[in-house]
Structures are given as structure tokens and as C-alpha cells.
């Protein structure tokens, strides 16, 4: 089962669109788990402990911190970096496709950009 953590800056319309189409998806927001305004390394640490793949729009710092964890041999369950310029419907479709055709273990140590090519 795919377990996701939406970063604080992730578009709320995207989250609503995904959950409206797949209410059973295990998706929580950082705001829901007490991580509002927490620095990126702490969010990554929490996600690793909870085995949650991060969804973020933050192309500037989150991937760099994720790669730091990977280089340091720390757990990093995965990250989907969502391009803000992409059509919302395309990103929603990709997020809905991922749990249908893959397992969360496939994303360990991976930073993947959405929408998919």
C-alpha cells in the first residue's frame, strides 16, 4: 500500500482532486500530523520513520535534502516532485496511476518528477 505525505506547499486542489477520486488512498498533509512550518530535513526524517513517500512542489530544497539522506545511507522512502506548471488533471491522473501499478518499495531512494513523461 502506498503511503503519501503531502508537503506544506502542495496545491490543495491537487490533494482534493486525488482524494475525491481515490478516497482510500493513504495520504496525509504535514499540517495534519503536526509538521506545519517544520524544516525540510525534519519532514524527511518523519516521512522515513512513517514510511511515507513525499509529494512536494519544492524543487529548490526538498530534492537536495532527499539526496543528502540517500548519500548518507539514511532511509528515504521516496519523493514525487510535482511541477507547478503542469496541468492539474495530468498530475492527478499520474498520482492515481502510481498505486495501481507499483509498490511503495519501488520508490525507496528515488526522486521522481511529475507529471510522468
Secondary structure, DSSP 8 states (H G I E B T S, - for coil): --EEEE-TTS-HHHHHHHHHH-TTSEEEEGGGGT-TT--HHHHHHHHHHHT-EEEE--TTTHHHHHHHHHHTT-----EEEE-TTS-HHHHHHHHHHHHHH--GGGGTT-EEEES--
